[in-house]
Amino acid sequence: MPKLTLTATLIATLSAAALLLLSCGGGATLQPPPATGFKLVWSDEFNGADGSSPDSSKWTYDTGGKGWGNNELECYTNLTQNAQMKGGNLERRRQRG
């Protein structure tokens, strides 16, 4: 009887391990079907050097503060440390002043 229990436990463990491997990216990556009826008219891939500003031909900064806009307390700057490219993404930071 102990041999049967060990075999059943081993089979259950191996089955669980196989299921885990297959469900965690072991197969093909699924991609959504391409959209139909749409045309891309603008994009930015943010593929500049890490730490650099976004492309100024596509992006501008709204700068101001001390009630600018809608009497808010924030102050908007054009400092690279607040908006920069990193790893193909636009990284935005807020800081207390």
KEGURO-536090 format. One line per field, with one value per residue (C-alpha): residue in one letter; z negated, x negated, y. Coordinates in steps of 0.5 Angstrom, whole numbers, m for minus. Each point is the difference from the previous one (the first is absolute). Example, Ala and Ser with C-alpha at 12.3 -4.5 7.8 and 13.67 -1.06 7.14 Angstrom:
BEGIN
resn <- (A,S)
z <- (m16,2)
x <- (m25,m2)
y <- (m9,7)
***
This chain:
BEGIN
resn <- (M,P,K,L,T,L,T,A,T,L,I,A,T,L,S,A,A,A,L,L,L,L,S,C,G,G,G,A,T,L,Q,P,P,P,A,T,G,F,K,L,V,W,S,D,E,F,N,G,A,D,G,S,S,P,D,S,S,K,W,T,Y,D,T,G,G,K,G,W,G,N,N,E,L,E,C,Y,T,N,L,T,Q,N,A,Q,M,K,G,G,N,L,E,R,R,R,Q,R,G)
z <- (0,m1,7,3,m4,2,7,0,m4,5,6,m3,m1,7,3,m4,2,7,0,m4,6,5,m3,m1,7,2,6,6,m2,2,3,1,8,4,m1,6,3,m4,3,m5,1,m5,m5,m4,m2,m5,3,m2,m5,m7,m4,6,1,5,7,0,7,m3,m7,m4,m7,m4,m5,m5,m8,m5,2,7,4,m5,m7,m1,m5,5,4,7,3,6,m4,3,m7,0,7,3,5,m4,3,6,m5,m2,m7,m4,m7,m5,m5,m6,0)
x <- (0,m6,m2,6,1,m7,2,6,m3,m6,5,4,m6,m3,7,0,m7,2,6,m3,m6,5,5,m6,m3,m2,4,1,2,7,0,7,2,m1,5,4,3,m5,m6,m6,m1,m5,m5,m6,m4,m5,m6,m5,m5,1,1,1,6,6,0,1,3,6,0,0,0,6,m4,2,2,3,7,m1,6,5,m3,m4,m6,m4,m6,m1,m7,m4,m6,m2,0,8,1,m5,m1,m2,0,5,5,1,m1,3,m1,3,m4,1,m3)
y <- (0,5,m1,2,6,2,m1,4,6,0,0,5,4,m1,2,7,2,m2,4,6,0,0,6,4,2,m6,0,5,7,2,7,3,0,7,5,1,7,4,4,2,8,1,m3,0,m6,4,m3,5,m1,m1,7,4,4,m2,2,8,0,m5,3,6,2,4,4,4,1,3,0,m1,m3,m2,3,m6,m1,m4,4,m3,0,m2,m4,m6,m4,1,m3,m4,m6,m7,m7,2,4,7,0,6,2,5,3,4,6)
***
